[in-house]
Amino acid sequence: MISIVRGLKEYYLKPQVGAQYNYRFETIIDDFTNEKRPIQKSYIRDVMIMPIEKQDSLEIYQIFTSKITIKSNVSIADEYLIKQLGYVFDEIEAGVDFSGKIVKIYNLKALQFRWNLKQEELEQDYIGASVYSYFKNIGRILNNESQLIDFLSDYKMFGLYFHGLFWNYLLWEMPIKRELRIEDFEYTIVNEQIFPEKRDFVKYKIEGKSEAIDEYKGELIYNEFQLQEALIVCENKMHSIKYGALFLG
């Protein structure tokens, strides 16, 4: 239970139609399988989030990824291909409910059409089982709106911003509890507990438990009804994965 002093009774985003919110989303993966040579990979996306209108009970957002950067202490095979696959999702038009959860994709047909063209282009230069697996997975995601929403709502995509945690809170029912699957840990189930708090800013403290993850923690920090920064850390003996978001202005 959260203290009455710091307890947050309600909280929502207040999107301004026509505004542009620039963020940097980053996923950092550390692999300690080889103790003598741990591997680190970082996937960075510069993203513009734009509220464009309100339709019925939904806020409509355009989510535009302008740049993808990959960094690593080892060479990355097919780096160009990985970036091109990431850009398949560079323009999203999403309907978001009052809790901050994506519930509808308005440009699904356009995404499917663009992917068909991109796949034909990439097949001219890339072959093999792993490439086929990439293509098949993207096709599966784009052929089902609910799967696409789940994919976009993952922490490694836009789940740090569109997380569905906004609400009117009853302090005696806190913390918020929910179950997530972490794809980067082979879809491991995590039982999250979220503690909304008010200080000079608003913070959502996150804790989690899982059989496959030794440490799971994070926080979302808000000011002026906008996400300022966010971090989720998942670790076991072999791997560490960090999902981060930073407001750039």
FENVEN-V629669 format. One record per backbone hydrogen bond with DSSP energy under -1.0 kcal/mol. CO is the residue of the C=O (numbers start at 1). NH is the residue of the N-H. Records with the same first field share a line. If there is no record, write none. Layout:
CO=NH ; NH
This chain:
3=7
6=198
9=169
16=19
21=49
22=248
23=47
24=246
25=45
26=244
27=43
28=242
29=41
30=240
31=39
39=31
40=73
41=29
42=71
43=27
44=69
45=25
46=66 ; 67
47=23
48=64
49=21
50=62
51=18
53=60
55=58
58=55
59=96
60=52 ; 53
61=94
62=50
63=92
64=48
67=46
69=44
71=42
78=82
79=83
80=84
81=85
82=86
83=87
86=89
87=90
90=65
92=63
93=106
94=61
95=103 ; 104
96=59
97=100
99=166
101=97
104=95
107=111
108=112
109=113
110=114
111=115
112=116
113=117
114=118
115=119
116=120
117=121
118=122
119=123
121=124
122=125 ; 126
128=132
129=133
130=134
131=135
132=136
133=137
134=138
135=139
136=140
137=141
138=142
139=143
141=144
144=148
145=149
146=150
147=151
148=152
149=153
151=154
152=158
154=157 ; 159
158=161 ; 162
161=163
167=11
170=173
171=174
176=194
178=192
180=190
182=185 ; 187 ; 188
183=186
188=182
190=180
191=209
192=178
193=207
194=176
195=205
197=203
201=199
202=222
203=197
204=220
205=195
206=218
207=193
209=191
215=235
216=208
217=233
218=206
219=231
220=204
221=228 ; 229
222=202
223=226
225=14
226=223
228=247
229=221
230=245
231=219
232=243
233=217
234=241
235=214 ; 215
238=32
239=236
240=30
241=234
242=28
243=232
244=26
245=230
246=24
